[in-house]
Amino acid sequence: MATEKLKFKIELFSTMWDLPPQAEVLINDKSFYKKSISATEEAPEIVEFEHETEEGKEYTLQIKLSGKQTNQTVINEKGDILNDQLLNIKNIEIDEIDIGSLVYKGEYTPEYPQPWAAQQAESGNTLPKSLQNVTQMGHNGTWQLKFTSPFYMWLLENLY
């Protein structure tokens, strides 16, 4: 079975006022990076690693936000968010190719905090199980992008 070694370069940054978000980067549940992110958009944290893939198999690149407590979101009496803790994906390169807008094909599955999620349900608001077109994570949860090997074939099939 043919294999290819892919090089990943992911740029992450935080929006925070108190504590930095905890980020973990994985492929198919194998962790390559786990650290708190206090980097800014102007000087993002650069996560680089290589992963060998087998031709014909599907892989999932995952970026997880964990450890966010409800007190990291400060809301005034009108419901406006005054301060928050967010994990942002600035850029993703695979094999030295900027995947550009393909980052929006990723799917973010938030873990909604209680009692807020219950309050939303009581108010008649149905919270989505997952979101697309997201590069900013505000709830603990996982953003994931599925791709197949060979990567260049997947890239060509998904660019347009």
Accessible surface in RSA format (square Angstrom, percent):
REM  Atomic radii and reference values for relative SASA: ProtOr
REM  Chains: A
REM  Algorithm: Lee & Richards
REM  Probe-radius: 1.40
REM  Slices: 20
REM RES _ NUM      All-atoms   Total-Side   Main-Chain    Non-polar    All polar
REM                ABS   REL    ABS   REL    ABS   REL    ABS   REL    ABS   REL
RES MET A   1   174.62  90.4  95.67  63.3  78.94 188.0 101.26  86.1  73.36  97.2
RES ALA A   2    57.64  53.0  41.40  63.9  16.24  36.9  51.77  72.9   5.87  15.6
RES THR A   3    73.80  52.5  43.46  44.1  30.34  72.3  21.29  28.6  52.51  79.4
RES GLU A   4    37.58  21.6  30.89  23.4   6.69  15.9  29.09  56.3   8.48   6.9
RES LYS A   5   125.02  61.0 101.20  62.1  23.82  56.7  47.47  42.7  77.55  82.6
RES LEU A   6     0.24   0.1   0.21   0.2   0.02   0.1   0.24   0.2   0.00   0.0
RES LYS A   7    79.44  38.8  78.18  48.0   1.27   3.0  37.19  33.5  42.25  45.0
RES PHE A   8     0.00   0.0   0.00   0.0   0.00   0.0   0.00   0.0   0.00   0.0
RES LYS A   9    58.07  28.3  57.48  35.3   0.59   1.4  12.38  11.1  45.69  48.7
RES ILE A  10     0.00   0.0   0.00   0.0   0.00   0.0   0.00   0.0   0.00   0.0
RES GLU A  11    27.09  15.6  27.09  20.5   0.00   0.0   1.33   2.6  25.76  21.0
RES LEU A  12     0.00   0.0   0.00   0.0   0.00   0.0   0.00   0.0   0.00   0.0
RES PHE A  13    25.63  12.8  25.63  15.9   0.00   0.0  25.63  15.5   0.00   0.0
RES SER A  14    13.37  11.3   1.37   1.8  12.00  27.6   0.00   0.0  13.37  18.7
RES THR A  15    60.98  43.4  56.60  57.4   4.38  10.4  52.13  70.0   8.85  13.4
RES MET A  16    75.85  39.3  45.39  30.0  30.46  72.5  46.47  39.5  29.38  38.9
RES TRP A  17   114.27  45.9  76.11  36.8  38.17  89.6  85.85  45.8  28.42  46.1
RES ASP A  18    70.40  49.3  47.15  46.9  23.25  55.0   4.46  10.5  65.94  65.8
RES LEU A  19    96.20  53.6  96.20  68.8   0.00   0.0  96.20  67.6   0.00   0.0
RES PRO A  20    38.57  28.1  33.10  30.2   5.46  19.9  33.10  27.3   5.46  33.9
RES PRO A  21     0.76   0.6   0.00   0.0   0.76   2.8   0.76   0.6   0.00   0.0
RES GLN A  22    70.22  39.3  69.90  51.1   0.32   0.8  23.20  49.4  47.02  35.7
RES ALA A  23     1.18   1.1   0.00   0.0   1.18   2.7   1.07   1.5   0.10   0.3
RES GLU A  24    28.75  16.5  28.52  21.6   0.23   0.5   3.46   6.7  25.28  20.6
RES VAL A  25     0.00   0.0   0.00   0.0   0.00   0.0   0.00   0.0   0.00   0.0
RES LEU A  26     9.52   5.3   9.52   6.8   0.00   0.0   9.52   6.7   0.00   0.0
RES ILE A  27     0.39   0.2   0.00   0.0   0.39   0.9   0.00   0.0   0.39   1.1
RES ASN A  28    73.38  50.6  50.01  48.3  23.38  56.3  29.56  71.1  43.83  42.4
RES ASP A  29   105.06  73.6  83.17  82.8  21.89  51.8  29.42  69.2  75.64  75.4
RES LYS A  30   119.73  58.4 113.45  69.6   6.28  15.0  75.76  68.2  43.97  46.8
RES SER A  31    54.72  46.2  30.36  40.5  24.35  56.1  24.93  53.1  29.78  41.7
RES PHE A  32    53.12  26.6  18.43  11.4  34.69  90.3  25.83  15.7  27.29  78.1
RES TYR A  33    35.89  16.8  27.25  15.5   8.64  22.5  34.90  26.2   0.99   1.2
RES LYS A  34   140.70  68.6 109.46  67.2  31.24  74.4  58.64  52.8  82.06  87.4
RES LYS A  35   103.34  50.4  96.56  59.2   6.78  16.1  66.45  59.8  36.90  39.3
RES SER A  36    39.48  33.4  31.67  42.3   7.80  18.0   2.67   5.7  36.80  51.6
RES ILE A  37     0.11   0.1   0.00   0.0   0.11   0.3   0.11   0.1   0.00   0.0
RES SER A  38    71.04  60.0  52.41  69.9  18.63  42.9  15.35  32.7  55.69  78.0
RES ALA A  39    19.60  18.0   7.17  11.1  12.44  28.3  17.45  24.6   2.16   5.7
RES THR A  40    68.79  48.9  66.81  67.7   1.98   4.7  62.81  84.4   5.98   9.0
RES GLU A  41    88.46  50.8  86.06  65.1   2.40   5.7  13.60  26.3  74.86  61.1
RES GLU A  42   150.69  86.5 117.77  89.1  32.92  78.4  71.61 138.5  79.08  64.6
RES ALA A  43    68.27  62.8  57.02  88.0  11.26  25.6  62.83  88.5   5.44  14.4
RES PRO A  44    26.97  19.7  14.33  13.1  12.65  46.0  14.33  11.8  12.65  78.6
RES GLU A  45    38.79  22.3  34.95  26.4   3.84   9.1   5.18  10.0  33.61  27.4
RES ILE A  46    85.89  48.9  61.18  45.6  24.72  59.6  61.18  44.1  24.72  67.1
RES VAL A  47     4.19   2.8   2.21   2.0   1.98   4.8   4.19   3.6   0.00   0.0
RES GLU A  48    96.84  55.6  66.65  50.4  30.19  71.9  18.38  35.6  78.46  64.1
RES PHE A  49    24.28  12.1  12.04   7.5  12.24  31.8  23.81  14.4   0.46   1.3
RES GLU A  50    93.18  53.5  74.78  56.6  18.39  43.8  22.48  43.5  70.70  57.7
RES HIS A  51    28.19  15.4  24.67  17.1   3.52   9.0  21.96  22.6   6.23   7.3
RES GLU A  52    97.38  55.9  80.84  61.2  16.55  39.4  23.98  46.4  73.40  59.9
RES THR A  53     0.22   0.2   0.00   0.0   0.22   0.5   0.22   0.3   0.00   0.0
RES GLU A  54    61.35  35.2  61.35  46.4   0.00   0.0  12.27  23.7  49.08  40.1
RES GLU A  55    81.92  47.0  79.07  59.8   2.85   6.8  14.36  27.8  67.56  55.2
RES GLY A  56    68.34  84.3   0.00   N/A  68.34  84.3  34.94  95.9  33.40  74.8
RES LYS A  57   102.36  49.9  98.85  60.7   3.51   8.4  61.08  55.0  41.28  44.0
RES GLU A  58   101.74  58.4  80.87  61.2  20.88  49.7  23.92  46.3  77.83  63.5
RES TYR A  59    16.96   7.9  16.50   9.4   0.46   1.2  11.58   8.7   5.38   6.6
RES THR A  60    16.29  11.6  16.29  16.5   0.00   0.0   6.52   8.8   9.77  14.8
RES LEU A  61     0.00   0.0   0.00   0.0   0.00   0.0   0.00   0.0   0.00   0.0
RES GLN A  62    19.41  10.9  19.41  14.2   0.00   0.0   0.00   0.0  19.41  14.7
RES ILE A  63     0.00   0.0   0.00   0.0   0.00   0.0   0.00   0.0   0.00   0.0
RES LYS A  64    66.89  32.6  66.59  40.9   0.31   0.7  22.41  20.2  44.48  47.4
RES LEU A  65     3.03   1.7   0.00   0.0   3.03   7.6   0.00   0.0   3.03   8.2
RES SER A  66    50.32  42.5  49.65  66.3   0.67   1.5  36.75  78.3  13.57  19.0
RES GLY A  67    49.75  61.3   0.00   N/A  49.75  61.3  28.73  78.8  21.01  47.1
RES LYS A  68    26.36  12.9  13.92   8.5  12.44  29.6  11.19  10.1  15.16  16.2
RES GLN A  69   108.45  60.6 105.60  77.2   2.85   6.8  32.88  70.0  75.57  57.3
RES THR A  70    84.17  59.9  68.24  69.2  15.93  38.0  43.53  58.5  40.65  61.4
RES ASN A  71   104.24  71.9  89.34  86.3  14.91  35.9  44.18 106.3  60.07  58.1
RES GLN A  72     2.11   1.2   2.11   1.5   0.00   0.0   1.36   2.9   0.75   0.6
RES THR A  73    37.77  26.9  24.96  25.3  12.82  30.5  18.73  25.2  19.04  28.8
RES VAL A  74    50.71  33.4  47.11  42.7   3.60   8.7  50.71  44.1   0.00   0.0
RES ILE A  75    89.85  51.1  61.33  45.7  28.52  68.7  61.33  44.2  28.52  77.4
RES ASN A  76    34.60  23.9  24.07  23.3  10.53  25.4  13.37  32.2  21.23  20.5
RES GLU A  77   168.74  96.9 123.91  93.7  44.82 106.7  74.93 144.9  93.81  76.6
RES LYS A  78   168.99  82.4 129.98  79.8  39.01  92.9  85.62  77.1  83.37  88.8
RES GLY A  79    48.53  59.8   0.00   N/A  48.53  59.8  26.46  72.6  22.07  49.4
RES ASP A  80    72.93  51.1  67.98  67.7   4.95  11.7  23.04  54.2  49.89  49.8
RES ILE A  81   105.64  60.1  76.12  56.7  29.52  71.2  76.12  54.8  29.52  80.1
RES LEU A  82   103.10  57.4  73.88  52.9  29.22  73.5  77.41  54.4  25.69  69.1
RES ASN A  83    57.53  39.7  52.53  50.8   5.00  12.0   5.00  12.0  52.53  50.8
RES ASP A  84    25.04  17.5  18.19  18.1   6.85  16.2   6.87  16.2  18.17  18.1
RES GLN A  85     5.04   2.8   5.04   3.7   0.00   0.0   0.00   0.0   5.04   3.8
RES LEU A  86    27.17  15.1  27.17  19.4   0.00   0.0  27.17  19.1   0.00   0.0
RES LEU A  87     0.00   0.0   0.00   0.0   0.00   0.0   0.00   0.0   0.00   0.0
RES ASN A  88     7.02   4.8   7.02   6.8   0.00   0.0   3.07   7.4   3.96   3.8
RES ILE A  89     8.53   4.9   0.39   0.3   8.14  19.6   0.39   0.3   8.14  22.1
RES LYS A  90    92.28  45.0  63.13  38.7  29.14  69.4  40.75  36.7  51.52  54.9
RES ASN A  91    34.42  23.7  30.64  29.6   3.78   9.1  11.40  27.4  23.01  22.2
RES ILE A  92     1.64   0.9   0.00   0.0   1.64   3.9   0.00   0.0   1.64   4.4
RES GLU A  93    39.76  22.8  39.72  30.1   0.04   0.1   2.52   4.9  37.24  30.4
RES ILE A  94     0.00   0.0   0.00   0.0   0.00   0.0   0.00   0.0   0.00   0.0
RES ASP A  95    35.69  25.0  26.97  26.8   8.72  20.6   3.67   8.6  32.02  31.9
RES GLU A  96   135.09  77.6 108.60  82.2  26.48  63.1  36.90  71.4  98.19  80.2
RES ILE A  97    52.58  29.9  49.68  37.0   2.90   7.0  52.58  37.9   0.00   0.0
RES ASP A  98    79.52  55.7  58.74  58.5  20.78  49.1  25.63  60.3  53.89  53.7
RES ILE A  99     3.67   2.1   0.45   0.3   3.22   7.8   0.99   0.7   2.67   7.3
RES GLY A 100    39.71  49.0   0.00   N/A  39.71  49.0  35.49  97.4   4.22   9.4
RES SER A 101    87.31  73.8  71.89  95.9  15.42  35.5  41.32  88.0  45.99  64.4
RES LEU A 102     6.25   3.5   6.00   4.3   0.25   0.6   6.25   4.4   0.00   0.0
RES VAL A 103    14.82   9.7  14.77  13.4   0.04   0.1  14.77  12.8   0.04   0.1
RES TYR A 104    99.54  46.5  95.98  54.6   3.56   9.3  55.20  41.5  44.34  54.7
RES LYS A 105   103.23  50.4  89.04  54.6  14.19  33.8  45.00  40.5  58.23  62.0
RES GLY A 106     0.07   0.1   0.00   N/A   0.07   0.1   0.00   0.0   0.07   0.2
RES GLU A 107    63.14  36.2  63.02  47.7   0.12   0.3   9.10  17.6  54.04  44.1
RES TYR A 108     5.66   2.6   5.59   3.2   0.07   0.2   5.59   4.2   0.07   0.1
RES THR A 109    58.56  41.7  57.03  57.8   1.54   3.7  48.76  65.5   9.80  14.8
RES PRO A 110    10.20   7.4   0.10   0.1  10.09  36.7   0.10   0.1  10.09  62.7
RES GLU A 111   112.62  64.7  99.69  75.4  12.93  30.8  46.25  89.5  66.36  54.2
RES TYR A 112    50.43  23.5  29.37  16.7  21.05  54.8  27.55  20.7  22.87  28.2
RES PRO A 113    41.53  30.3  32.08  29.2   9.45  34.4  41.53  34.3   0.00   0.0
RES GLN A 114   118.88  66.5  99.47  72.7  19.41  46.2  61.00 129.8  57.88  43.9
RES PRO A 115    88.65  64.6  87.39  79.7   1.26   4.6  88.52  73.1   0.13   0.8
RES TRP A 116    83.62  33.6  83.02  40.2   0.60   1.4  67.60  36.0  16.02  26.0
RES ALA A 117    14.52  13.3  11.14  17.2   3.37   7.7  11.50  16.2   3.02   8.0
RES ALA A 118    42.58  39.2  35.62  55.0   6.96  15.8  42.08  59.3   0.50   1.3
RES GLN A 119    93.58  52.3  92.03  67.3   1.55   3.7  32.32  68.8  61.26  46.5
RES GLN A 120    38.20  21.4  38.20  27.9   0.00   0.0   0.00   0.0  38.20  29.0
RES ALA A 121    70.42  64.7  50.64  78.2  19.78  45.0  53.90  75.9  16.53  43.8
RES GLU A 122   150.41  86.4 110.82  83.8  39.59  94.3  52.04 100.7  98.37  80.3
RES SER A 123    84.51  71.4  45.63  60.9  38.88  89.6  29.50  62.8  55.01  77.1
RES GLY A 124    62.82  77.5   0.00   N/A  62.82  77.5  36.09  99.0  26.73  59.9
RES ASN A 125    75.50  52.1  68.41  66.1   7.09  17.1  16.64  40.1  58.86  56.9
RES THR A 126   132.84  94.5 102.27 103.7  30.57  72.9  75.55 101.5  57.29  86.6
RES LEU A 127    44.46  24.8  28.19  20.2  16.27  40.9  28.19  19.8  16.27  43.8
RES PRO A 128    59.21  43.2  48.95  44.6  10.26  37.3  59.21  48.9   0.00   0.0
RES LYS A 129   181.92  88.7 168.73 103.5  13.18  31.4 122.65 110.4  59.27  63.1
RES SER A 130    39.95  33.8  24.96  33.3  14.99  34.5   5.73  12.2  34.22  47.9
RES LEU A 131    62.67  34.9  58.49  41.8   4.17  10.5  62.66  44.0   0.01   0.0
RES GLN A 132   108.16  60.5  90.09  65.8  18.07  43.0  20.83  44.3  87.33  66.2
RES ASN A 133   110.91  76.5  91.06  88.0  19.86  47.8  22.44  54.0  88.47  85.5
RES VAL A 134    24.83  16.3  21.63  19.6   3.20   7.7  24.70  21.5   0.12   0.3
RES THR A 135    32.69  23.3  28.89  29.3   3.80   9.1   3.57   4.8  29.12  44.0
RES GLN A 136    92.77  51.9  83.07  60.7   9.69  23.1  19.50  41.5  73.27  55.6
RES MET A 137     0.00   0.0   0.00   0.0   0.00   0.0   0.00   0.0   0.00   0.0
RES GLY A 138    17.69  21.8   0.00   N/A  17.69  21.8  11.27  30.9   6.42  14.4
RES HIS A 139    49.19  26.9  47.28  32.9   1.91   4.9  29.76  30.7  19.43  22.6
RES ASN A 140    34.53  23.8  32.02  30.9   2.51   6.1   3.16   7.6  31.37  30.3
RES GLY A 141     2.02   2.5   0.00   N/A   2.02   2.5   1.18   3.2   0.84   1.9
RES THR A 142    22.09  15.7  21.64  21.9   0.45   1.1  11.76  15.8  10.32  15.6
RES TRP A 143     0.32   0.1   0.32   0.2   0.00   0.0   0.25   0.1   0.07   0.1
RES GLN A 144    42.98  24.0  40.12  29.3   2.86   6.8   3.45   7.3  39.53  30.0
RES LEU A 145     3.67   2.0   3.07   2.2   0.60   1.5   3.67   2.6   0.00   0.0
RES LYS A 146   104.73  51.1  94.26  57.8  10.47  24.9  69.97  63.0  34.75  37.0
RES PHE A 147     1.07   0.5   0.00   0.0   1.07   2.8   1.07   0.7   0.00   0.0
RES THR A 148    47.74  34.0  47.74  48.4   0.00   0.0  36.40  48.9  11.34  17.1
RES SER A 149     3.43   2.9   1.10   1.5   2.32   5.4   0.00   0.0   3.43   4.8
RES PRO A 150    50.03  36.5  49.58  45.2   0.45   1.6  49.69  41.0   0.34   2.1
RES PHE A 151     0.00   0.0   0.00   0.0   0.00   0.0   0.00   0.0   0.00   0.0
RES TYR A 152   100.77  47.0 100.54  57.2   0.23   0.6  81.17  61.0  19.60  24.2
RES MET A 153   102.54  53.1 102.54  67.9   0.00   0.0  77.63  66.0  24.92  33.0
RES TRP A 154    18.93   7.6  18.36   8.9   0.58   1.4   8.90   4.7  10.03  16.3
RES LEU A 155    12.67   7.1  12.67   9.1   0.00   0.0  12.67   8.9   0.00   0.0
RES LEU A 156   118.67  66.1 104.10  74.5  14.57  36.6 104.45  73.4  14.22  38.3
RES GLU A 157   121.38  69.7  91.16  69.0  30.22  72.0  44.22  85.5  77.17  63.0
RES ASN A 158    34.02  23.5  28.28  27.3   5.74  13.8   2.04   4.9  31.98  30.9
RES LEU A 159    78.11  43.5  54.84  39.2  23.27  58.5  54.86  38.5  23.24  62.5
RES TYR A 160   232.48 108.5 168.11  95.6  64.36 167.5 159.27 119.7  73.21  90.3
END  Absolute sums over single chains surface
CHAIN  1 A     9083.6       7220.7       1862.9       4661.8       4421.8
END  Absolute sums over all chains
TOTAL          9083.6       7220.7       1862.9       4661.8       4421.8
